[in-house]
Amino acid sequence: MIYVCVVARNQAPTVGLLLWKLRKVLQEFPREYHILVADVGSDDETHQTLETYQRALPMTLQREAGMGYAAGLDALVRDALARSDRPKRDCILTLPADFSISPAVVPELVKRFESGADLVVAEAEASASLGMSLVRRWAPWLLKPGLTLPGVRDLTSGVCLVRLITLKNALKDRSDGLLESEGLSAHAELLARAGASARQITTVSVPARPEAAADASFGSALALAVDLFRTGRRLRIPAPTTTVHRT
């Protein structure tokens, strides 16, 4: 079972398109799937859009007012673990609700998972803007010394696939939650915590949507850089002991 995890906040224009495309891709794919969506306090039409798709898809919708991205993602991870009775065979797949990366990449990630990878990291070939491209390129350095995944070049695409047993092991000593960061820093933290427990890590290069450039700004890139820098100095996550396989 693939548990597709999407955290949305005020993304009515894109989350519907994401789910429509995801349904089309997974209908042609031979694996069972269930979509888990957390609406973390949207005040636009996001929830109404999600409710419409809930009637047409194998999908569970949680409305978590006041939650941030990390808490929403943490809730979805725990929901997937509670649902699965085969954590060694099942996985979660994270996708950004802003449709910055198309669900068309899903089959390639699952292919690497079925080849034995416990953690598959999607690396975006291009970012939404020059500023964001630079931040993503420098993210592995910004996140040092507390968060390192040697061999992974993009920690902030928002897309990864993780075997559930790997997440279960990562949660063993974390009764207060899996993630401490927010936004794309939380995604990098998820990769690091999963990577510390993973036996095999693989990266996959994926295309990003050029249209997303309109949504990016220098200010958002700078804010992300500062957040990554602070996260790297606040956290202390052991580096993976396994070699990253690049594809």
C-alpha positions in Angstrom: 0.0 0.0 0.0 1.2 3.5 -0.9 0.0 6.1 1.6 0.2 9.5 -0.3 0.6 12.3 2.3 -0.3 15.9 1.4 -0.3 18.8 3.8 -2.3 21.8 2.4 -2.9 25.3 3.6 -4.7 27.9 1.4 -3.8 26.0 -1.8 -7.3 25.7 -3.4 -6.0 26.6 -6.9 -3.4 23.8 -7.0 -4.4 21.0 -4.6 -7.3 20.0 -6.8 -5.1 19.8 -9.9 -2.6 17.7 -7.9 -5.3 15.2 -6.8 -6.7 15.0 -10.3 -3.3 14.2 -11.8 -2.5 11.8 -8.9 -5.7 9.9 -9.5 -4.8 9.6 -13.3 -1.3 8.4 -12.6 -2.3 5.8 -9.9 -5.2 4.4 -11.8 -2.6 3.2 -14.4 -0.4 1.9 -11.7 -0.6 -1.7 -10.3 -0.3 -0.8 -6.6 -3.0 -0.1 -4.0 -3.0 3.4 -2.6 -4.7 5.6 -0.1 -4.4 9.4 0.0 -4.0 11.1 3.4 -4.6 14.9 3.4 -4.2 17.3 6.3 -5.8 20.7 5.8 -3.8 22.8 8.3 -6.1 25.8 8.9 -7.0 26.9 5.4 -9.3 29.9 5.2 -9.9 29.8 1.4 -11.7 27.2 -0.7 -9.1 24.5 0.0 -11.3 22.4 2.3 -14.3 22.5 -0.1 -12.0 21.4 -3.0 -10.7 18.5 -0.8 -14.1 17.4 0.2 -15.1 17.2 -3.5 -12.1 14.9 -4.3 -12.7 12.8 -1.1 -16.0 11.6 -2.7 -14.1 10.4 -5.8 -10.9 9.0 -4.4 -9.7 6.6 -1.7 -8.9 9.5 0.5 -9.0 10.5 4.2 -9.2 14.2 5.0 -8.1 15.6 8.4 -8.8 19.2 9.2 -6.2 20.5 11.7 -6.9 24.1 12.6 -3.9 25.8 14.1 -1.4 23.2 13.0 1.7 23.9 11.0 3.2 21.8 8.2 5.3 19.7 10.5 2.5 18.8 12.8 0.2 18.0 9.9 2.8 15.7 8.3 3.5 14.1 11.6 -0.2 13.3 12.0 -0.3 11.8 8.5 2.8 9.6 9.2 1.2 8.3 12.4 -2.1 7.7 10.6 -0.3 5.6 7.9 1.5 3.6 10.5 -1.7 2.9 12.4 -3.5 1.8 9.2 -0.7 -0.5 7.9 -0.3 -4.2 8.9 2.7 -4.6 6.6 5.2 -1.8 7.5 8.0 -3.6 5.7 6.1 -3.6 2.4 4.1 -0.4 2.7 5.3 3.2 2.3 4.4 6.8 2.5 4.9 9.2 -0.4 5.0 13.0 0.3 3.8 15.4 -2.4 3.7 19.3 -2.1 0.1 20.7 -2.3 1.3 23.5 -4.5 1.9 21.1 -7.4 5.5 22.3 -7.8 6.3 18.7 -8.7 3.9 16.6 -10.7 2.6 13.2 -9.5 3.9 11.9 -12.8 7.1 11.2 -11.0 5.4 8.6 -8.7 6.1 5.5 -10.8 9.8 6.2 -10.9 10.0 6.6 -7.1 8.0 3.4 -6.5 10.3 1.5 -8.9 13.3 2.4 -6.7 11.3 1.4 -3.6 10.5 -2.0 -5.1 14.2 -2.4 -5.9 14.9 -2.3 -2.2 15.3 1.4 -1.2 14.0 2.3 2.2 14.2 6.0 1.4 13.8 7.5 -2.0 14.6 11.2 -2.3 13.3 13.3 -5.2 15.8 15.9 -6.3 14.2 18.7 -8.4 16.1 19.5 -11.6 15.2 23.2 -11.4 13.6 25.4 -8.8 10.9 28.1 -8.9 13.4 31.0 -9.1 17.1 31.8 -9.1 17.0 32.6 -5.4 15.3 29.4 -4.5 17.6 27.4 -6.8 20.6 28.9 -4.9 19.0 28.1 -1.5 18.3 24.5 -2.5 21.8 24.0 -3.8 23.3 25.3 -0.6 20.8 23.6 1.7 23.1 20.6 2.6 25.7 23.2 3.8 23.1 25.4 5.6 21.8 22.4 7.5 25.2 21.5 8.9 26.3 20.4 11.5 23.1 19.0 12.9 21.4 17.6 9.8 23.5 15.8 7.1 22.7 13.3 4.3 26.0 12.9 2.4 25.2 12.3 -1.3 21.8 13.9 -1.3 21.8 17.3 -3.1 18.3 18.4 -2.7 16.7 18.2 0.7 13.8 20.6 0.0 11.8 19.3 -3.0 9.0 18.2 -0.7 8.8 14.8 -2.4 10.1 11.5 -0.9 9.1 7.9 -0.5 9.8 6.2 2.8 9.3 2.5 3.9 7.0 2.5 6.9 9.2 0.2 9.0 12.0 2.9 8.6 9.6 5.6 10.0 8.5 3.2 12.8 12.1 2.8 13.8 12.7 6.6 13.6 9.7 7.1 16.0 10.8 4.7 18.6 12.4 7.2 20.9 10.3 10.2 19.9 7.1 10.3 22.0 6.8 14.0 21.5 6.6 13.8 17.7 8.7 13.0 14.7 9.5 16.6 13.5 10.6 19.8 15.3 11.0 22.1 12.3 8.5 23.8 10.0 8.0 24.1 6.2 10.7 22.8 3.9 13.0 22.5 6.9 10.6 19.9 8.3 10.9 18.0 5.0 14.7 18.0 5.3 14.3 16.8 8.9 12.0 14.0 7.8 14.7 12.9 5.3 17.4 13.0 8.0 15.4 11.0 10.5 14.4 8.4 8.0 17.9 8.3 6.6 19.4 7.6 10.0 17.3 4.3 10.1 17.3 3.4 6.4 19.4 0.5 5.1 19.3 1.8 1.5 18.9 5.4 0.3 18.3 6.3 -3.4 17.9 9.7 -5.1 15.8 10.3 -8.2 16.0 13.4 -10.4 12.6 14.9 -11.1 11.4 17.9 -13.1 9.9 20.9 -11.4 7.1 22.9 -12.9 8.4 26.1 -14.6 5.0 27.8 -13.8 5.9 27.7 -10.1 8.4 30.6 -10.7 5.5 33.0 -10.4 4.9 32.0 -6.8 8.5 32.4 -5.7 10.2 35.5 -4.5 13.6 36.6 -3.1 12.0 37.1 0.3 10.7 33.6 0.5 14.1 32.2 -0.6 15.9 34.3 2.0 13.5 33.2 4.7 14.0 29.5 3.8 17.8 30.0 3.9 17.6 31.5 7.4 15.3 28.7 8.6 17.5 26.0 7.2 20.5 27.6 8.9 18.8 27.7 12.2 17.5 24.2 11.9 21.0 22.9 11.2 22.2 24.4 14.5 19.3 23.4 16.6 19.0 19.7 15.6 21.4 16.8 16.2 20.4 13.9 14.0 22.9 11.1 13.3 24.1 10.9 9.7 23.2 7.8 7.7 25.6 4.9 7.9 24.6 3.7 4.4 25.9 5.0 1.1 23.4 7.0 -1.0 22.7 5.5 -4.4 22.4 8.2 -7.1 20.3 7.5 -10.2 
